[in-house]
Amino acid sequence: MAEANGFLPVYLANGDDTLKRERVAERLHGRIARLGDLSFNSEEFDGESARGADIVAACNTLPFMSDVRLVTVKNADKLRKADAEALVDYLEAPADTAVLALYAQGLAKNTRLYKAVAKFGKTAVIDCASVAKRDLPSLIAKMAKGHGITMRSDAVSLLIDLVGEDTVRIDAELRKLSLSHEGAGAVTVDEVNRLVGRTTEAKPWEFVDAFSERDAAKCLRLRARMESSSPYALLAMCITRVRELAMVRGLMARGQQSQMTKLIKGPAWKVEKFYPRYARNFTADELRAALKSARDAERAMKSGADPETAFETWYLSVVARAGRG
């Protein structure tokens, strides 16, 4: 009966974007609720603790005054192997009166459970992966229109800076902005500053990239937003970056720039796009001097000097050097 009413026996909303998974759940719940009272015809399980046999039993239970039951499993990617296998076996001949809705942050495509769902067709698996950071501004612009507002590009950038990339948080802040915004104009930076509180820390890699850009002001701003990142860890990351840039300069000098992605860990696209530019920000002598002074800073940090002050003195001295080459 599930298929007769336009539903597949199973759906998998898979990906790390919580908002997308929530929207899938809302739509599916709303569609099935039109067939009958879901207060009598739905059960929810958590994959971290649920038993596969209990989930299967819920699917095989006949609905009450409805054609379909909804059985939801959150954290389906955390099901124990035996419990996931119980669902795989069930999906060989699923009940025609149940819709099994699986929600997972990252169920691998090569798992038996993923394959068991995928065999029901392209619409059985719903991609809920987060968008790439470079695509986030355009996504936020679309989300803002859904709330009845438009936003200036600098206001969007500030919102990302304050809230981070969690689309659930972003959606909540957009709702808040839409309720307070007046007039037909776009939401401005001033409105975002006034209404949105900072809820996210800067990421260590953002600091290291600002260090590579030799942007002292940006380094200071980011460091002020990194309460949980120790100066020792950041110093180590910066030292690694200095060594990488020295390697890139050497490869570029020998015409072997194509070897960068083989020798440097990290996303290949980032290494190819940014590391040559970062390397050109420093001379070879500056990079050697940065490593030498880093050794001195580390010794000072371990011998009684204030770690934060020693680290700040070091990175500011490195990024402030005037030479280029």
NUKOL-324302 format. One record per residue (C-alpha): residue number from 1; x, y, z. Coordinates in steps of 0.1 Angstrom, whole numbers, plus 5000, padded with zeros to 4 digits. Layout:
BEGIN
ATOM    n     u     v     w
ATOM  NUM     X     Y     Z
...
//
This chain:
BEGIN
ATOM    n     u     v     w
ATOM    1  5000  5000  5000
ATOM    2  5029  5024  5006
ATOM    3  5039  5022  4969
ATOM    4  5003  5025  4959
ATOM    5  5002  5058  4978
ATOM    6  5033  5071  4960
ATOM    7  5058  5061  4987
ATOM    8  5088  5038  4985
ATOM    9  5093  5012  5012
ATOM   10  5124  5030  5024
ATOM   11  5142  5064  5022
ATOM   12  5177  5074  5033
ATOM   13  5185  5110  5039
ATOM   14  5223  5109  5040
ATOM   15  5247  5138  5046
ATOM   16  5261  5161  5072
ATOM   17  5238  5190  5066
ATOM   18  5213  5189  5096
ATOM   19  5189  5214  5081
ATOM   20  5185  5194  5049
ATOM   21  5178  5162  5069
ATOM   22  5153  5181  5090
ATOM   23  5135  5194  5059
ATOM   24  5134  5159  5044
ATOM   25  5119  5146  5076
ATOM   26  5093  5174  5077
ATOM   27  5082  5168  5041
ATOM   28  5080  5130  5045
ATOM   29  5061  5133  5078
ATOM   30  5037  5158  5063
ATOM   31  5029  5137  5032
ATOM   32  5023  5105  5053
ATOM   33  5002  5124  5079
ATOM   34  4977  5131  5051
ATOM   35  4969  5094  5050
ATOM   36  4961  5090  5087
ATOM   37  4969  5100  5123
ATOM   38  5006  5095  5128
ATOM   39  5003  5096  5166
ATOM   40  4990  5060  5162
ATOM   41  5011  5051  5132
ATOM   42  5047  5061  5138
ATOM   43  5077  5050  5158
ATOM   44  5112  5065  5161
ATOM   45  5145  5048  5169
ATOM   46  5180  5060  5175
ATOM   47  5207  5040  5156
ATOM   48  5231  5044  5185
ATOM   49  5210  5022  5208
ATOM   50  5182  5006  5187
ATOM   51  5180  4969  5180
ATOM   52  5175  4959  5144
ATOM   53  5148  4933  5154
ATOM   54  5128  4961  5171
ATOM   55  5129  4983  5140
ATOM   56  5118  4954  5117
ATOM   57  5090  4946  5141
ATOM   58  5078  4982  5140
ATOM   59  5078  4981  5102
ATOM   60  5058  4948  5102
ATOM   61  5032  4962  5126
ATOM   62  4999  4969  5108
ATOM   63  4988  5005  5107
ATOM   64  4957  5017  5126
ATOM   65  4931  5034  5104
ATOM   66  4957  5044  5078
ATOM   67  4973  5027  5048
ATOM   68  5009  5034  5060
ATOM   69  5030  5035  5091
ATOM   70  5061  5057  5094
ATOM   71  5092  5042  5111
ATOM   72  5121  5066  5116
ATOM   73  5157  5057  5124
ATOM   74  5180  5086  5133
ATOM   75  5218  5080  5133
ATOM   76  5213  5051  5110
ATOM   77  5250  5051  5102
ATOM   78  5257  5042  5139
ATOM   79  5237  5010  5139
ATOM   80  5257  4980  5150
ATOM   81  5266  4956  5122
ATOM   82  5241  4929  5132
ATOM   83  5213  4955  5136
ATOM   84  5221  4970  5102
ATOM   85  5221  4935  5087
ATOM   86  5186  4930  5101
ATOM   87  5174  4960  5081
ATOM   88  5192  4947  5050
ATOM   89  5173  4914  5053
ATOM   90  5140  4932  5059
ATOM   91  5145  4952  5027
ATOM   92  5147  4920  5007
ATOM   93  5109  4918  5011
ATOM   94  5097  4950  5029
ATOM   95  5062  4954  5043
ATOM   96  5038  4972  5019
ATOM   97  5022  4991  5048
ATOM   98  5053  5008  5062
ATOM   99  5077  5036  5051
ATOM  100  5111  5032  5067
ATOM  101  5129  5065  5070
ATOM  102  5166  5064  5077
ATOM  103  5186  5095  5086
ATOM  104  5224  5094  5086
ATOM  105  5253  5119  5086
ATOM  106  5276  5097  5066
ATOM  107  5265  5062  5056
ATOM  108  5291  5050  5032
ATOM  109  5280  5040  4997
ATOM  110  5298  5007  4999
ATOM  111  5279  4995  5030
ATOM  112  5252  4968  5026
ATOM  113  5226  4990  5041
ATOM  114  5232  5018  5017
ATOM  115  5231  4994  4987
ATOM  116  5199  4978  5000
ATOM  117  5182  5012  5000
ATOM  118  5197  5024  4967
ATOM  119  5182  4994  4949
ATOM  120  5147  5010  4953
ATOM  121  5157  5037  4928
ATOM  122  5173  5072  4926
ATOM  123  5147  5088  4948
ATOM  124  5153  5064  4977
ATOM  125  5185  5081  4987
ATOM  126  5184  5119  4993
ATOM  127  5217  5137  4993
ATOM  128  5220  5159  5024
ATOM  129  5257  5168  5021
ATOM  130  5268  5203  5031
ATOM  131  5275  5227  5003
ATOM  132  5311  5237  4997
ATOM  133  5321  5268  5015
ATOM  134  5325  5287  4983
ATOM  135  5288  5280  4975
ATOM  136  5275  5289  5009
ATOM  137  5269  5326  5002
ATOM  138  5246  5318  4973
ATOM  139  5228  5292  4994
ATOM  140  5222  5318  5021
ATOM  141  5209  5343  4996
ATOM  142  5183  5317  4985
ATOM  143  5175  5308  5022
ATOM  144  5170  5345  5029
ATOM  145  5145  5348  5001
ATOM  146  5126  5319  5016
ATOM  147  5122  5341  5047
ATOM  148  5111  5370  5027
ATOM  149  5143  5391  5028
ATOM  150  5173  5399  5007
ATOM  151  5208  5404  5020
ATOM  152  5238  5425  5009
ATOM  153  5268  5403  5001
ATOM  154  5288  5419  5029
ATOM  155  5260  5411  5053
ATOM  156  5260  5374  5041
ATOM  157  5298  5373  5047
ATOM  158  5294  5387  5082
ATOM  159  5267  5362  5090
ATOM  160  5290  5333  5080
ATOM  161  5318  5349  5101
ATOM  162  5296  5351  5132
ATOM  163  5276  5319  5129
ATOM  164  5298  5295  5109
ATOM  165  5286  5271  5083
ATOM  166  5259  5252  5103
ATOM  167  5228  5257  5081
ATOM  168  5205  5251  5111
ATOM  169  5220  5281  5129
ATOM  170  5221  5302  5098
ATOM  171  5184  5294  5092
ATOM  172  5175  5304  5127
ATOM  173  5194  5337  5124
ATOM  174  5177  5344  5090
ATOM  175  5144  5339  5107
ATOM  176  5153  5364  5134
ATOM  177  5165  5389  5108
ATOM  178  5133  5386  5087
ATOM  179  5112  5393  5118
ATOM  180  5130  5425  5127
ATOM  181  5138  5438  5092
ATOM  182  5117  5467  5080
ATOM  183  5113  5480  5045
ATOM  184  5120  5465  5011
ATOM  185  5157  5471  5011
ATOM  186  5184  5444  5017
ATOM  187  5196  5434  5051
ATOM  188  5227  5454  5060
ATOM  189  5259  5447  5079
ATOM  190  5247  5469  5107
ATOM  191  5215  5448  5111
ATOM  192  5236  5416  5113
ATOM  193  5260  5431  5138
ATOM  194  5231  5443  5159
ATOM  195  5210  5411  5159
ATOM  196  5234  5382  5154
ATOM  197  5257  5370  5182
ATOM  198  5289  5352  5176
ATOM  199  5283  5315  5181
ATOM  200  5314  5300  5164
ATOM  201  5351  5299  5169
ATOM  202  5375  5306  5141
ATOM  203  5392  5275  5128
ATOM  204  5429  5269  5131
ATOM  205  5434  5265  5094
ATOM  206  5419  5299  5089
ATOM  207  5445  5314  5111
ATOM  208  5473  5295  5093
ATOM  209  5460  5308  5060
ATOM  210  5459  5344  5073
ATOM  211  5495  5338  5085
ATOM  212  5505  5326  5050
ATOM  213  5488  5358  5035
ATOM  214  5510  5379  5059
ATOM  215  5478  5396  5071
ATOM  216  5486  5407  5107
ATOM  217  5452  5423  5113
ATOM  218  5434  5392  5102
ATOM  219  5456  5370  5123
ATOM  220  5448  5391  5154
ATOM  221  5411  5391  5147
ATOM  222  5410  5353  5142
ATOM  223  5431  5346  5172
ATOM  224  5407  5365  5194
ATOM  225  5380  5340  5183
ATOM  226  5400  5309  5191
ATOM  227  5395  5303  5228
ATOM  228  5400  5265  5226
ATOM  229  5431  5265  5203
ATOM  230  5464  5265  5222
ATOM  231  5493  5286  5211
ATOM  232  5515  5255  5211
ATOM  233  5492  5238  5186
ATOM  234  5490  5269  5164
ATOM  235  5528  5274  5165
ATOM  236  5532  5238  5153
ATOM  237  5508  5243  5125
ATOM  238  5524  5275  5114
ATOM  239  5559  5259  5115
ATOM  240  5545  5231  5092
ATOM  241  5532  5257  5068
ATOM  242  5565  5276  5067
ATOM  243  5583  5243  5059
ATOM  244  5557  5236  5032
ATOM  245  5561  5270  5016
ATOM  246  5599  5266  5016
ATOM  247  5593  5233  4998
ATOM  248  5570  5250  4973
ATOM  249  5596  5278  4966
ATOM  250  5622  5251  4959
ATOM  251  5598  5232  4935
ATOM  252  5589  5264  4917
ATOM  253  5626  5273  4913
ATOM  254  5632  5239  4897
ATOM  255  5601  5240  4875
ATOM  256  5586  5211  4895
ATOM  257  5555  5229  4908
ATOM  258  5533  5199  4896
ATOM  259  5549  5178  4924
ATOM  260  5533  5200  4952
ATOM  261  5502  5179  4957
ATOM  262  5523  5147  4960
ATOM  263  5545  5161  4987
ATOM  264  5521  5183  5007
ATOM  265  5492  5169  5027
ATOM  266  5458  5186  5023
ATOM  267  5432  5192  4996
ATOM  268  5449  5192  4962
ATOM  269  5428  5221  4949
ATOM  270  5439  5242  4978
ATOM  271  5476  5234  4974
ATOM  272  5475  5241  4937
ATOM  273  5455  5273  4939
ATOM  274  5469  5290  4970
ATOM  275  5503  5276  4980
ATOM  276  5523  5292  4951
ATOM  277  5508  5326  4960
ATOM  278  5516  5320  4997
ATOM  279  5551  5310  4989
ATOM  280  5557  5342  4968
ATOM  281  5548  5362  4999
ATOM  282  5581  5352  5015
ATOM  283  5617  5351  5004
ATOM  284  5637  5320  5010
ATOM  285  5657  5338  5037
ATOM  286  5625  5349  5054
ATOM  287  5613  5314  5056
ATOM  288  5646  5302  5071
ATOM  289  5645  5330  5096
ATOM  290  5609  5322  5105
ATOM  291  5619  5286  5114
ATOM  292  5649  5298  5134
ATOM  293  5628  5323  5154
ATOM  294  5600  5297  5158
ATOM  295  5626  5275  5176
ATOM  296  5634  5304  5199
ATOM  297  5597  5311  5205
ATOM  298  5590  5275  5214
ATOM  299  5619  5274  5239
ATOM  300  5606  5306  5255
ATOM  301  5571  5291  5258
ATOM  302  5585  5260  5275
ATOM  303  5608  5279  5299
ATOM  304  5584  5301  5317
ATOM  305  5574  5329  5292
ATOM  306  5537  5335  5287
ATOM  307  5529  5311  5258
ATOM  308  5503  5334  5242
ATOM  309  5526  5364  5243
ATOM  310  5555  5345  5229
ATOM  311  5534  5330  5201
ATOM  312  5519  5364  5192
ATOM  313  5553  5381  5192
ATOM  314  5566  5354  5169
ATOM  315  5538  5353  5143
ATOM  316  5535  5391  5141
ATOM  317  5573  5394  5135
ATOM  318  5570  5369  5107
ATOM  319  5540  5384  5089
ATOM  320  5553  5419  5094
ATOM  321  5585  5414  5075
ATOM  322  5586  5437  5045
ATOM  323  5607  5416  5020
ATOM  324  5591  5399  4990
ATOM  325  5607  5377  4965
//
